[in-house]
Amino acid sequence: MKEIIVFIEHRFSEILSNSYDALGFAYEWQKLFGGEISCLVLTSEEKKDIFSDLKNVVNKIYFLKNKFLENYHPELYLKALKDFLKEKENYLFLLGQTSNAYELAPSLATELSLPILTDINGIEKTDNEINFIRYFYGGKVCGKVEVADIDKKSLIITIQTGSFQFEKREINSEIIEKEINLDNEKNIEILEYKKEETGEVDISKAEIIIGIGRGLRDKKNLPIVEELAKKLKGVLAGSRPAIDAGWLSKDRQIGSSGKTVKPKLYLALGISGAFQHIVGMKNSDLIIAINKDPNAPIFSISHYGIVEDLTKIVPTLLKKL
Ligand SMILES: Cc1cc2nc3c(=O)[nH]c(=O)nc-3n(C[C@H](O)[C@H](O)[C@H](O)COP(=O)(O)OP(=O)(O)OC[C@H]3O[C@@H](n4cnc5c(N)ncnc54)[C@H](O)[C@@H]3O)c2cc1C
């Protein structure tokens, strides 16, 4: 059985939600194939306490400590991970899909000569095979990946945002701490980490979200959706094209490269439902989509749908509210 090692990423004294996605995958794997789950944390001695949430959810927690590991550093993180994994055999090394993981995972795979699977959003067990599921061609096709001789191999896997559920468990975790030496092993100097500006609203906490997409077509249509948001006491957010078009600020983007939201109501206006968007809002309590294309994928995850031009429906709605 494989050891399942989950890399825990942290920033500004908080564990990144993507690491919980990776833990969710680990649970799923464990249910299907067994194996012990470990978390691997690179940190400084001072920051160790921010990981207390992990204490009862996995079998083991490895803390590799060094003052230079307090924040992400590409060379030092890679070196620490490589040295740690070199000593292991037959494992899965899981990372949430973050920009740092995009950098670390393939570098590690190259350094350790291991196979790598990226952006995995599902796993399937059949009689004699294990299939990993992921999207191809920018989300247009969902396919299965099989790894030959998987029983004998270690694997690096990155997990797509929002694809697996983290669940609280009650396990007595074994804690293993090790101070590691990394002095003089860096060529890159990180000058400062800056917190992202949050803007005037934090959409991840909003209870009612009106999501707009490319289907809004023109900035001149913004006032009707702004009025709708006001009447519903909600906030406006959007798909990436809505942000790229400059209709909304970047902190309002929902999806794999934006924010994850879970409002009581998500009203999707002119949003097709690409997986990069859906991963950020699919867990909303109630999803209502308005789209003029009856085959838009957003309808497959919506509780209610209206097939219509949003510039006709929204003014009608406004009159009723
Ligand atoms: C690495 C990467 C990261 C990405 N990250 C994100 C992300 O974080 N968030 C995100 O959203 N996307 C992201 N994307 C982009 C994503 O793949 C899609 O392109 C995007 O989500 C599509 O946005 P959309 O639904 O607004 O536009 P489209 O896919 O163009 O859909 C527009 C929809 O509006 C409908 N429509 C048109 N006119 C009207 C009308 N008058 N009334 C009603 N409906 C109408 C159409 O039928 C269509 O379904 C990412 C892509 C990549 C490659």
The ligand as an ORCA input file, in Angstrom:
! r2SCAN-3c Opt
* xyz 0 1
  C      -5.630     28.444    -16.681
  C      -7.030     28.990    -16.823
  C      -7.626     29.538    -15.711
  C      -8.920     30.063    -15.808
  N      -9.506     30.576    -14.682
  C     -10.769     30.986    -14.759
  C     -11.444     31.461    -13.576
  O     -10.873     31.542    -12.491
  N     -12.736     31.835    -13.696
  C     -13.429     31.780    -14.888
  O     -14.616     32.123    -14.899
  N     -12.814     31.359    -15.992
  C     -11.514     30.978    -15.960
  N     -10.911     30.569    -17.106
  C     -11.622     30.744    -18.396
  C     -12.609     29.628    -18.668
  O     -11.981     28.579    -19.354
  C     -13.753     30.134    -19.574
  O     -13.215     30.665    -20.756
  C     -14.612     31.199    -18.913
  O     -15.061     30.762    -17.644
  C     -15.828     31.504    -19.793
  O     -16.495     32.602    -19.270
  P     -17.983     32.925    -19.673
  O     -18.841     31.782    -19.282
  O     -18.292     34.270    -19.123
  O     -17.881     33.105    -21.252
  P     -18.333     32.143    -22.420
  O     -17.822     30.788    -22.245
  O     -18.031     32.859    -23.683
  O     -19.916     32.054    -22.239
  C     -20.794     33.104    -22.433
  C     -22.196     32.537    -22.257
  O     -23.127     33.581    -22.330
  C     -24.255     33.124    -23.068
  N     -24.882     34.329    -23.623
  C     -24.440     35.124    -24.628
  N     -25.261     36.165    -24.801
  C     -26.246     36.027    -23.886
  C     -27.393     36.794    -23.561
  N     -27.677     37.937    -24.192
  N     -28.216     36.357    -22.576
  C     -27.945     35.201    -21.913
  N     -26.868     34.442    -22.178
  C     -26.019     34.852    -23.136
  C     -23.712     32.181    -24.110
  O     -24.704     31.274    -24.508
  C     -22.581     31.522    -23.327
  O     -23.020     30.335    -22.707
  C      -9.625     30.042    -17.050
  C      -8.997     29.478    -18.158
  C      -7.728     28.964    -18.063
  C      -7.107     28.363    -19.278
*
